[in-house]
Amino acid sequence: MTKIRNYISNLKSRLSLSTNSNSTLLILLFLLFCLNFSFAFSIEEVEITDSDTTFSNGLSGYVPPDKRTDYAYGVIASSIFNIHNSSFTQLSEEYPNCCQEFKSGYGLGINLGGFYRHQLNKYISFEYSLSIIYFDANLRELENKDVELDGIVNNATIQHNLEVSFRDIMFEYNVKLDLLNNFRVAGGVFGATPIFTEFIQNEKLIEPNNRGTFENGRRIRNEYAGNIPNLTRFLYGVNFGIEYDFFLNKSKSYAMTPKFSVSQTFNSYITTDNWVGTFIRFGFSFSYNKYLEFDTPLAPSL
């Protein structure tokens, strides 16, 4: 009989200990759930444009007032008109050019890439983009000099040509300011590294157009081609631009954005001489911005 009583007493104590442990565990789990619930549903009130009604979005951080998330991403495609300013006579001693300095040039190109934009608040956003930029340019200078042809002094015109091609990888960081509804201005910096370059150089006798040759018996000389020597491996500069969103669906989750920007390099394309570029870009971006479903309207805040 005594053994039975002792067994029942031990069983009660074990059940009491187990019950206490389980109760403690349940209390901890309940507190953890409450903490997580309160964090996940911490409410920031956002005023909807042109309305006094306040909605809860169930998110921490800023959510734009047109029911979109605070980020967007997409693709960019732009055409480029590039302007070059330089002061060199030749790319290197391997490729001589007879004394005429290249001062300027122009060309066309394209820019293709992707971007990510984060909305800091109602007016300010940050955008990061990575793209490939293709552009060509022709630096051309005319030289007038007196030459003797058939015993007669004539005025000759020599055209110095330098055609260049660049393929660069470009990273851009821009700060954007929303001035009006869907209209933004932007400013920032960029860095670019060339992955491919090419040049073609020559001199042509333009005038007189019906007679005369160079010392090689031809009307063209100093013909060279190849990769651009003495290349700067990292270019950097600044951007300025404007853009406007056209939304493609009712929820405004898809947008087409015309863009216009001007970029200016700060350092030279080559390490031996001065040669900088200005890029005027016009194009479009297509972006996605996830649509948010808002909770039941709350009472207007006082």
Phi and psi in degrees as GROMACS dihedral restraints (atoms count N, CA, C in turn):
[ dihedral_restraints ]
;  ai    aj    ak    al  type     phi  dphi    fc
    3     4     5     6     1   -63.1    20    10
    4     5     6     7     1   -39.3    20    10
    6     7     8     9     1   -62.8    20    10
    7     8     9    10     1   -38.8    20    10
    9    10    11    12     1   -66.1    20    10
   10    11    12    13     1   -42.0    20    10
   12    13    14    15     1   -62.3    20    10
   13    14    15    16     1   -43.3    20    10
   15    16    17    18     1   -62.4    20    10
   16    17    18    19     1   -40.2    20    10
   18    19    20    21     1   -63.0    20    10
   19    20    21    22     1   -43.9    20    10
   21    22    23    24     1   -65.3    20    10
   22    23    24    25     1   -38.6    20    10
   24    25    26    27     1   -63.6    20    10
   25    26    27    28     1   -44.6    20    10
   27    28    29    30     1   -63.8    20    10
   28    29    30    31     1   -39.1    20    10
   30    31    32    33     1   -64.4    20    10
   31    32    33    34     1   -39.9    20    10
   33    34    35    36     1   -64.2    20    10
   34    35    36    37     1   -42.1    20    10
   36    37    38    39     1   -64.8    20    10
   37    38    39    40     1   -38.6    20    10
   39    40    41    42     1   -65.8    20    10
   40    41    42    43     1   -44.7    20    10
   42    43    44    45     1   -62.7    20    10
   43    44    45    46     1   -36.9    20    10
   45    46    47    48     1   -65.5    20    10
   46    47    48    49     1   -43.5    20    10
   48    49    50    51     1   -63.9    20    10
   49    50    51    52     1   -44.8    20    10
   51    52    53    54     1   -63.3    20    10
   52    53    54    55     1   -41.5    20    10
   54    55    56    57     1   -63.7    20    10
   55    56    57    58     1   -41.1    20    10
   57    58    59    60     1   -63.7    20    10
   58    59    60    61     1   -42.3    20    10
   60    61    62    63     1   -64.4    20    10
   61    62    63    64     1   -46.0    20    10
   63    64    65    66     1   -64.0    20    10
   64    65    66    67     1   -38.4    20    10
   66    67    68    69     1   -63.3    20    10
   67    68    69    70     1   -42.7    20    10
   69    70    71    72     1   -62.2    20    10
   70    71    72    73     1   -43.5    20    10
   72    73    74    75     1   -63.8    20    10
   73    74    75    76     1   -41.8    20    10
   75    76    77    78     1   -64.6    20    10
   76    77    78    79     1   -39.2    20    10
   78    79    80    81     1   -63.2    20    10
   79    80    81    82     1   -44.5    20    10
   81    82    83    84     1   -62.4    20    10
   82    83    84    85     1   -44.3    20    10
   84    85    86    87     1   -62.8    20    10
   85    86    87    88     1   -39.6    20    10
   87    88    89    90     1   -64.1    20    10
   88    89    90    91     1   -43.8    20    10
   90    91    92    93     1   -63.7    20    10
   91    92    93    94     1   -41.4    20    10
   93    94    95    96     1   -63.3    20    10
   94    95    96    97     1   -41.8    20    10
   96    97    98    99     1   -61.9    20    10
   97    98    99   100     1   -44.0    20    10
   99   100   101   102     1   -62.9    20    10
  100   101   102   103     1   -41.2    20    10
  102   103   104   105     1   -63.9    20    10
  103   104   105   106     1   -46.1    20    10
  105   106   107   108     1   -64.3    20    10
  106   107   108   109     1   -40.6    20    10
  108   109   110   111     1   -62.1    20    10
  109   110   111   112     1   -44.9    20    10
  111   112   113   114     1   -67.4    20    10
  112   113   114   115     1   -32.7    20    10
  114   115   116   117     1   -71.5    20    10
  115   116   117   118     1   -46.7    20    10
  117   118   119   120     1   -65.2    20    10
  118   119   120   121     1   -30.6    20    10
  120   121   122   123     1  -110.4    20    10
  121   122   123   124     1    24.0    20    10
  123   124   125   126     1   -63.4    20    10
  124   125   126   127     1   126.7    20    10
  126   127   128   129     1  -105.5    20    10
  127   128   129   130     1   128.6    20    10
  129   130   131   132     1  -111.0    20    10
  130   131   132   133     1   127.7    20    10
  132   133   134   135     1   -82.3    20    10
  133   134   135   136     1   133.7    20    10
  135   136   137   138     1  -124.7    20    10
  136   137   138   139     1   127.6    20    10
  138   139   140   141     1   -84.7    20    10
  139   140   141   142     1   130.6    20    10
  141   142   143   144     1   -82.4    20    10
  142   143   144   145     1   136.6    20    10
  144   145   146   147     1   -55.8    20    10
  145   146   147   148     1   136.5    20    10
  147   148   149   150     1    61.2    20    10
  148   149   150   151     1    32.0    20    10
  150   151   152   153     1  -152.0    20    10
  151   152   153   154     1   147.4    20    10
  153   154   155   156     1   -91.8    20    10
  154   155   156   157     1    -2.1    20    10
  156   157   158   159     1   -79.0    20    10
  157   158   159   160     1   134.3    20    10
  159   160   161   162     1  -105.5    20    10
  160   161   162   163     1   134.2    20    10
  162   163   164   165     1  -114.9    20    10
  163   164   165   166     1   153.9    20    10
  165   166   167   168     1  -100.5    20    10
  166   167   168   169     1   135.3    20    10
  168   169   170   171     1  -103.8    20    10
  169   170   171   172     1    -6.0    20    10
  171   172   173   174     1    70.3    20    10
  172   173   174   175     1    16.2    20    10
  174   175   176   177     1  -130.4    20    10
  175   176   177   178     1   150.2    20    10
  177   178   179   180     1   -91.0    20    10
  178   179   180   181     1   153.2    20    10
  180   181   182   183     1    93.2    20    10
  181   182   183   184     1   169.0    20    10
  183   184   185   186     1   -77.8    20    10
  184   185   186   187     1   136.5    20    10
  186   187   188   189     1  -122.7    20    10
  187   188   189   190     1   123.1    20    10
  189   190   191   192     1   -55.7    20    10
  190   191   192   193     1   153.0    20    10
  192   193   194   195     1   -73.2    20    10
  193   194   195   196     1    -3.3    20    10
  195   196   197   198     1  -102.2    20    10
  196   197   198   199     1    30.2    20    10
  198   199   200   201     1    67.2    20    10
  199   200   201   202     1    28.9    20    10
  201   202   203   204     1  -110.9    20    10
  202   203   204   205     1   158.9    20    10
  204   205   206   207     1   -70.3    20    10
  205   206   207   208     1   173.1    20    10
  207   208   209   210     1   -89.0    20    10
  208   209   210   211     1    19.1    20    10
  210   211   212   213     1  -142.4    20    10
  211   212   213   214     1   158.3    20    10
  213   214   215   216     1  -148.6    20    10
  214   215   216   217     1   154.1    20    10
  216   217   218   219     1  -148.1    20    10
  217   218   219   220     1   157.3    20    10
  219   220   221   222     1   179.8    20    10
  220   221   222   223     1  -159.8    20    10
  222   223   224   225     1  -122.0    20    10
  223   224   225   226     1   156.7    20    10
  225   226   227   228     1  -128.4    20    10
  226   227   228   229     1   141.2    20    10
  228   229   230   231     1  -141.1    20    10
  229   230   231   232     1   125.4    20    10
  231   232   233   234     1  -138.4    20    10
  232   233   234   235     1   149.5    20    10
  234   235   236   237     1   -96.2    20    10
  235   236   237   238     1   152.5    20    10
  237   238   239   240     1  -129.1    20    10
  238   239   240   241     1   133.8    20    10
  240   241   242   243     1  -112.6    20    10
  241   242   243   244     1   117.0    20    10
  243   244   245   246     1  -111.1    20    10
  244   245   246   247     1   140.2    20    10
  246   247   248   249     1  -118.7    20    10
  247   248   249   250     1   131.1    20    10
  249   250   251   252     1  -116.5    20    10
  250   251   252   253     1   136.2    20    10
  252   253   254   255     1  -122.7    20    10
  253   254   255   256     1   126.7    20    10
  255   256   257   258     1  -146.2    20    10
  256   257   258   259     1   168.5    20    10
  258   259   260   261     1  -152.7    20    10
  259   260   261   262     1    74.3    20    10
  261   262   263   264     1  -146.1    20    10
  262   263   264   265     1   154.2    20    10
  264   265   266   267     1   -98.2    20    10
  265   266   267   268     1   -27.4    20    10
  267   268   269   270     1  -155.0    20    10
  268   269   270   271     1   154.1    20    10
  270   271   272   273     1   -68.8    20    10
  271   272   273   274     1   -36.8    20    10
  273   274   275   276     1  -164.8    20    10
  274   275   276   277     1   172.4    20    10
  276   277   278   279     1   -66.7    20    10
  277   278   279   280     1   -19.2    20    10
  279   280   281   282     1   -68.9    20    10
  280   281   282   283     1   -24.5    20    10
  282   283   284   285     1  -124.8    20    10
  283   284   285   286     1    78.9    20    10
  285   286   287   288     1   -66.9    20    10
  286   287   288   289     1   150.3    20    10
  288   289   290   291     1  -137.7    20    10
  289   290   291   292     1   131.5    20    10
  291   292   293   294     1   -76.5    20    10
  292   293   294   295     1    76.7    20    10
  294   295   296   297     1    74.9    20    10
  295   296   297   298     1    -5.2    20    10
  297   298   299   300     1   -92.5    20    10
  298   299   300   301     1   130.3    20    10
  300   301   302   303     1   -85.1    20    10
  301   302   303   304     1   133.3    20    10
  303   304   305   306     1   -81.3    20    10
  304   305   306   307     1   124.1    20    10
  306   307   308   309     1  -113.0    20    10
  307   308   309   310     1   -30.1    20    10
  309   310   311   312     1  -158.2    20    10
  310   311   312   313     1   165.5    20    10
  312   313   314   315     1  -168.4    20    10
  313   314   315   316     1   168.8    20    10
  315   316   317   318     1  -142.0    20    10
  316   317   318   319     1   158.1    20    10
  318   319   320   321     1  -170.0    20    10
  319   320   321   322     1  -180.0    20    10
  321   322   323   324     1  -126.2    20    10
  322   323   324   325     1   163.4    20    10
  324   325   326   327     1  -170.2    20    10
  325   326   327   328     1  -176.3    20    10
  327   328   329   330     1  -136.7    20    10
  328   329   330   331     1   158.5    20    10
  330   331   332   333     1  -134.6    20    10
  331   332   333   334     1   122.2    20    10
  333   334   335   336     1  -129.8    20    10
  334   335   336   337     1   133.8    20    10
  336   337   338   339     1  -176.6    20    10
  337   338   339   340     1  -165.3    20    10
  339   340   341   342     1  -133.1    20    10
  340   341   342   343     1   166.6    20    10
  342   343   344   345     1  -148.4    20    10
  343   344   345   346     1   161.2    20    10
  345   346   347   348     1  -133.4    20    10
  346   347   348   349     1   130.5    20    10
  348   349   350   351     1  -123.1    20    10
  349   350   351   352     1   132.5    20    10
  351   352   353   354     1  -114.7    20    10
  352   353   354   355     1   128.6    20    10
  354   355   356   357     1   -89.0    20    10
  355   356   357   358     1   113.7    20    10
  357   358   359   360     1   -76.2    20    10
  358   359   360   361     1   -45.9    20    10
  360   361   362   363     1  -153.2    20    10
  361   362   363   364     1  -164.0    20    10
  363   364   365   366     1   -62.6    20    10
  364   365   366   367     1   -27.8    20    10
  366   367   368   369     1  -113.2    20    10
  367   368   369   370     1   -21.5    20    10
  369   370   371   372     1  -120.4    20    10
  370   371   372   373     1   135.3    20    10
  372   373   374   375     1  -138.3    20    10
  373   374   375   376     1   158.4    20    10
  375   376   377   378     1  -117.6    20    10
  376   377   378   379     1   136.7    20    10
  378   379   380   381     1  -129.1    20    10
  379   380   381   382     1   135.1    20    10
  381   382   383   384     1  -117.8    20    10
  382   383   384   385     1   133.8    20    10
  384   385   386   387     1  -137.6    20    10
  385   386   387   388     1   148.4    20    10
  387   388   389   390     1  -130.3    20    10
  388   389   390   391     1   127.3    20    10
  390   391   392   393     1  -149.2    20    10
  391   392   393   394     1   167.6    20    10
  393   394   395   396     1  -109.6    20    10
  394   395   396   397     1   132.4    20    10
  396   397   398   399     1  -117.4    20    10
  397   398   399   400     1   127.3    20    10
  399   400   401   402     1  -114.5    20    10
  400   401   402   403     1   126.0    20    10
  402   403   404   405     1  -152.5    20    10
  403   404   405   406     1   146.7    20    10
  405   406   407   408     1  -119.6    20    10
  406   407   408   409     1   159.2    20    10
  408   409   410   411     1  -154.5    20    10
  409   410   411   412     1   154.7    20    10
  411   412   413   414     1  -123.6    20    10
  412   413   414   415     1   113.0    20    10
  414   415   416   417     1   -95.2    20    10
  415   416   417   418     1   117.9    20    10
  417   418   419   420     1  -133.1    20    10
  418   419   420   421     1   131.3    20    10
  420   421   422   423     1  -133.7    20    10
  421   422   423   424     1   143.6    20    10
  423   424   425   426     1  -104.9    20    10
  424   425   426   427     1   138.7    20    10
  426   427   428   429     1  -123.4    20    10
  427   428   429   430     1   127.2    20    10
  429   430   431   432     1  -107.0    20    10
  430   431   432   433     1   131.2    20    10
  432   433   434   435     1  -153.2    20    10
  433   434   435   436     1   155.7    20    10
  435   436   437   438     1   -87.0    20    10
  436   437   438   439     1   131.1    20    10
  438   439   440   441     1  -132.1    20    10
  439   440   441   442     1   155.8    20    10
  441   442   443   444     1   -99.9    20    10
  442   443   444   445     1   121.4    20    10
  444   445   446   447     1  -124.7    20    10
  445   446   447   448     1   120.8    20    10
  447   448   449   450     1    55.2    20    10
  448   449   450   451     1    39.8    20    10
  450   451   452   453     1    77.4    20    10
  451   452   453   454     1     4.3    20    10
  453   454   455   456     1  -119.0    20    10
  454   455   456   457     1   133.5    20    10
  456   457   458   459     1   -78.0    20    10
  457   458   459   460     1   126.1    20    10
  459   460   461   462     1  -127.1    20    10
  460   461   462   463     1   153.2    20    10
  462   463   464   465     1   -85.9    20    10
  463   464   465   466     1   123.3    20    10
  465   466   467   468     1  -111.5    20    10
  466   467   468   469     1   145.1    20    10
  468   469   470   471     1  -115.3    20    10
  469   470   471   472     1   123.2    20    10
  471   472   473   474     1  -113.9    20    10
  472   473   474   475     1   131.1    20    10
  474   475   476   477     1  -103.8    20    10
  475   476   477   478     1   122.3    20    10
  477   478   479   480     1   -99.0    20    10
  478   479   480   481     1   120.7    20    10
  480   481   482   483     1  -116.4    20    10
  481   482   483   484     1   135.4    20    10
  483   484   485   486     1  -137.3    20    10
  484   485   486   487     1   106.5    20    10
  486   487   488   489     1  -100.2    20    10
  487   488   489   490     1   128.8    20    10
  489   490   491   492     1  -126.4    20    10
  490   491   492   493     1   152.1    20    10
  492   493   494   495     1  -134.8    20    10
  493   494   495   496     1   135.8    20    10
  495   496   497   498     1  -127.3    20    10
  496   497   498   499     1   143.9    20    10
  498   499   500   501     1  -130.5    20    10
  499   500   501   502     1   112.0    20    10
  501   502   503   504     1  -121.7    20    10
  502   503   504   505     1   151.7    20    10
  504   505   506   507     1   -97.4    20    10
  505   506   507   508     1   127.9    20    10
  507   508   509   510     1  -123.5    20    10
  508   509   510   511     1   134.0    20    10
  510   511   512   513     1  -113.1    20    10
  511   512   513   514     1   134.6    20    10
  513   514   515   516     1  -129.2    20    10
  514   515   516   517     1   143.3    20    10
  516   517   518   519     1  -128.9    20    10
  517   518   519   520     1   119.7    20    10
  519   520   521   522     1  -128.3    20    10
  520   521   522   523     1   141.9    20    10
  522   523   524   525     1  -100.5    20    10
  523   524   525   526     1   129.6    20    10
  525   526   527   528     1  -119.0    20    10
  526   527   528   529     1   139.1    20    10
  528   529   530   531     1  -118.8    20    10
  529   530   531   532     1   122.6    20    10
  531   532   533   534     1   -82.2    20    10
  532   533   534   535     1   108.1    20    10
  534   535   536   537     1   -88.3    20    10
  535   536   537   538     1   -47.0    20    10
  537   538   539   540     1  -127.7    20    10
  538   539   540   541     1   178.0    20    10
  540   541   542   543     1   -60.7    20    10
  541   542   543   544     1   112.8    20    10
  543   544   545   546     1    72.7    20    10
  544   545   546   547     1     2.1    20    10
  546   547   548   549     1  -108.2    20    10
  547   548   549   550     1   130.3    20    10
  549   550   551   552     1  -131.2    20    10
  550   551   552   553     1   150.1    20    10
  552   553   554   555     1  -112.8    20    10
  553   554   555   556     1   151.5    20    10
  555   556   557   558     1  -138.1    20    10
  556   557   558   559     1   151.2    20    10
  558   559   560   561     1  -151.8    20    10
  559   560   561   562     1   144.2    20    10
  561   562   563   564     1  -177.0    20    10
  562   563   564   565     1  -159.1    20    10
  564   565   566   567     1  -129.5    20    10
  565   566   567   568     1   162.8    20    10
  567   568   569   570     1  -143.6    20    10
  568   569   570   571     1   158.1    20    10
  570   571   572   573     1  -135.1    20    10
  571   572   573   574     1   142.9    20    10
  573   574   575   576     1  -141.5    20    10
  574   575   576   577     1   144.3    20    10
  576   577   578   579     1  -128.6    20    10
  577   578   579   580     1   131.0    20    10
  579   580   581   582     1   -73.9    20    10
  580   581   582   583     1   137.5    20    10
  582   583   584   585     1  -110.8    20    10
  583   584   585   586     1   -14.0    20    10
  585   586   587   588     1  -159.1    20    10
  586   587   588   589     1   136.4    20    10
  588   589   590   591     1  -140.1    20    10
  589   590   591   592     1   156.3    20    10
  591   592   593   594     1  -155.6    20    10
  592   593   594   595     1   148.5    20    10
  594   595   596   597     1  -140.7    20    10
  595   596   597   598     1   154.1    20    10
  597   598   599   600     1  -132.7    20    10
  598   599   600   601     1   126.4    20    10
  600   601   602   603     1  -127.2    20    10
  601   602   603   604     1   143.4    20    10
  603   604   605   606     1  -165.0    20    10
  604   605   606   607     1   167.8    20    10
  606   607   608   609     1  -125.0    20    10
  607   608   609   610     1   133.7    20    10
  609   610   611   612     1  -122.6    20    10
  610   611   612   613     1   140.5    20    10
  612   613   614   615     1   -85.7    20    10
  613   614   615   616     1   111.9    20    10
  615   616   617   618     1   -92.2    20    10
  616   617   618   619     1   -46.9    20    10
  618   619   620   621     1  -128.2    20    10
  619   620   621   622     1   138.1    20    10
  621   622   623   624     1   -64.6    20    10
  622   623   624   625     1   144.5    20    10
  624   625   626   627     1   -87.6    20    10
  625   626   627   628     1    -4.8    20    10
  627   628   629   630     1  -119.3    20    10
  628   629   630   631     1    -1.4    20    10
  630   631   632   633     1  -161.7    20    10
  631   632   633   634     1   166.3    20    10
  633   634   635   636     1    95.9    20    10
  634   635   636   637     1   144.3    20    10
  636   637   638   639     1  -142.5    20    10
  637   638   639   640     1   168.5    20    10
  639   640   641   642     1   -80.1    20    10
  640   641   642   643     1  -178.6    20    10
  642   643   644   645     1   -64.6    20    10
  643   644   645   646     1   -17.3    20    10
  645   646   647   648     1   -86.9    20    10
  646   647   648   649     1     4.7    20    10
  648   649   650   651     1    80.2    20    10
  649   650   651   652     1     7.8    20    10
  651   652   653   654     1  -123.2    20    10
  652   653   654   655     1   168.3    20    10
  654   655   656   657     1   -94.3    20    10
  655   656   657   658     1    12.1    20    10
  657   658   659   660     1  -140.9    20    10
  658   659   660   661     1   143.8    20    10
  660   661   662   663     1  -151.2    20    10
  661   662   663   664     1   177.0    20    10
  663   664   665   666     1    49.7    20    10
  664   665   666   667     1    51.4    20    10
  666   667   668   669     1   -88.7    20    10
  667   668   669   670     1   121.0    20    10
  669   670   671   672     1  -140.8    20    10
  670   671   672   673     1   155.1    20    10
  672   673   674   675     1  -155.7    20    10
  673   674   675   676     1   154.2    20    10
  675   676   677   678     1   154.5    20    10
  676   677   678   679     1  -162.0    20    10
  678   679   680   681     1   -80.1    20    10
  679   680   681   682     1   145.0    20    10
  681   682   683   684     1   -66.4    20    10
  682   683   684   685     1   123.9    20    10
  684   685   686   687     1   -82.3    20    10
  685   686   687   688     1   165.9    20    10
  687   688   689   690     1    54.2    20    10
  688   689   690   691     1    41.6    20    10
  690   691   692   693     1   -78.0    20    10
  691   692   693   694     1   137.4    20    10
  693   694   695   696     1   -75.6    20    10
  694   695   696   697     1   127.8    20    10
  696   697   698   699     1   -83.2    20    10
  697   698   699   700     1   -16.0    20    10
  699   700   701   702     1  -143.0    20    10
  700   701   702   703     1   117.6    20    10
  702   703   704   705     1  -101.1    20    10
  703   704   705   706     1   148.7    20    10
  705   706   707   708     1  -144.6    20    10
  706   707   708   709     1   159.2    20    10
  708   709   710   711     1  -177.2    20    10
  709   710   711   712     1  -162.3    20    10
  711   712   713   714     1  -124.6    20    10
  712   713   714   715     1   156.3    20    10
  714   715   716   717     1  -122.6    20    10
  715   716   717   718     1   147.3    20    10
  717   718   719   720     1  -140.7    20    10
  718   719   720   721     1   139.6    20    10
  720   721   722   723     1  -164.2    20    10
  721   722   723   724     1   173.9    20    10
  723   724   725   726     1  -135.7    20    10
  724   725   726   727     1   156.9    20    10
  726   727   728   729     1  -159.7    20    10
  727   728   729   730     1   161.9    20    10
  729   730   731   732     1  -145.0    20    10
  730   731   732   733     1   133.3    20    10
  732   733   734   735     1   -87.9    20    10
  733   734   735   736     1   130.8    20    10
  735   736   737   738     1  -114.2    20    10
  736   737   738   739     1   115.4    20    10
  738   739   740   741     1   -80.6    20    10
  739   740   741   742     1   141.0    20    10
  741   742   743   744     1  -101.1    20    10
  742   743   744   745     1    -7.1    20    10
  744   745   746   747     1  -145.8    20    10
  745   746   747   748     1   169.0    20    10
  747   748   749   750     1   -63.8    20    10
  748   749   750   751     1   -37.0    20    10
  750   751   752   753     1   -80.1    20    10
  751   752   753   754     1    -4.9    20    10
  753   754   755   756     1    65.4    20    10
  754   755   756   757     1    24.6    20    10
  756   757   758   759     1   -81.4    20    10
  757   758   759   760     1   -21.2    20    10
  759   760   761   762     1  -117.8    20    10
  760   761   762   763     1   136.6    20    10
  762   763   764   765     1  -140.2    20    10
  763   764   765   766     1   144.8    20    10
  765   766   767   768     1  -110.7    20    10
  766   767   768   769     1   128.5    20    10
  768   769   770   771     1  -126.3    20    10
  769   770   771   772     1   106.5    20    10
  771   772   773   774     1   -65.0    20    10
  772   773   774   775     1   139.0    20    10
  774   775   776   777     1  -131.2    20    10
  775   776   777   778     1   141.9    20    10
  777   778   779   780     1  -133.2    20    10
  778   779   780   781     1   129.0    20    10
  780   781   782   783     1  -147.7    20    10
  781   782   783   784     1   158.1    20    10
  783   784   785   786     1  -127.3    20    10
  784   785   786   787     1   129.7    20    10
  786   787   788   789     1  -122.2    20    10
  787   788   789   790     1   140.6    20    10
  789   790   791   792     1  -128.2    20    10
  790   791   792   793     1   125.8    20    10
  792   793   794   795     1   -77.7    20    10
  793   794   795   796     1   145.5    20    10
  795   796   797   798     1   -97.3    20    10
  796   797   798   799     1   -31.0    20    10
  798   799   800   801     1  -110.6    20    10
  799   800   801   802     1   169.5    20    10
  801   802   803   804     1   -83.6    20    10
  802   803   804   805     1   150.3    20    10
  804   805   806   807     1   -64.1    20    10
  805   806   807   808     1   -31.1    20    10
  807   808   809   810     1  -121.3    20    10
  808   809   810   811     1   153.0    20    10
  810   811   812   813     1   -81.3    20    10
  811   812   813   814     1   -16.2    20    10
  813   814   815   816     1   -92.9    20    10
  814   815   816   817     1   -23.4    20    10
  816   817   818   819     1  -145.6    20    10
  817   818   819   820     1   175.7    20    10
  819   820   821   822     1   -87.2    20    10
  820   821   822   823     1   126.0    20    10
  822   823   824   825     1  -160.5    20    10
  823   824   825   826     1   103.6    20    10
  825   826   827   828     1  -120.2    20    10
  826   827   828   829     1   164.8    20    10
  828   829   830   831     1  -135.3    20    10
  829   830   831   832     1   151.9    20    10
  831   832   833   834     1  -120.7    20    10
  832   833   834   835     1   130.8    20    10
  834   835   836   837     1  -115.5    20    10
  835   836   837   838     1   121.9    20    10
  837   838   839   840     1  -105.7    20    10
  838   839   840   841     1   116.2    20    10
  840   841   842   843     1  -116.2    20    10
  841   842   843   844     1   136.9    20    10
  843   844   845   846     1  -133.5    20    10
  844   845   846   847     1   128.4    20    10
  846   847   848   849     1  -168.0    20    10
  847   848   849   850     1  -158.6    20    10
  849   850   851   852     1  -138.6    20    10
  850   851   852   853     1   150.2    20    10
  852   853   854   855     1  -121.7    20    10
  853   854   855   856     1   148.5    20    10
  855   856   857   858     1  -118.9    20    10
  856   857   858   859     1   123.6    20    10
  858   859   860   861     1  -127.6    20    10
  859   860   861   862     1   156.6    20    10
  861   862   863   864     1  -121.1    20    10
  862   863   864   865     1   134.8    20    10
  864   865   866   867     1  -139.7    20    10
  865   866   867   868     1   109.3    20    10
  867   868   869   870     1   -57.0    20    10
  868   869   870   871     1   134.1    20    10
  870   871   872   873     1   -79.0    20    10
  871   872   873   874     1   135.7    20    10
  873   874   875   876     1  -101.2    20    10
  874   875   876   877     1   136.5    20    10
  876   877   878   879     1   -93.0    20    10
  877   878   879   880     1   120.4    20    10
  879   880   881   882     1   -85.7    20    10
  880   881   882   883     1   156.4    20    10
  882   883   884   885     1   -74.5    20    10
  883   884   885   886     1  -179.7    20    10
  885   886   887   888     1   -58.8    20    10
  886   887   888   889     1   137.6    20    10
  888   889   890   891     1   -56.9    20    10
  889   890   891   892     1   139.5    20    10
  891   892   893   894     1   -94.0    20    10
  892   893   894   895     1   169.5    20    10
  894   895   896   897     1   -67.0    20    10
  895   896   897   898     1   142.1    20    10
  897   898   899   900     1   -55.5    20    10
  898   899   900   901     1   136.1    20    10
  900   901   902   903     1   -75.0    20    10
  901   902   903   904     1   144.7    20    10
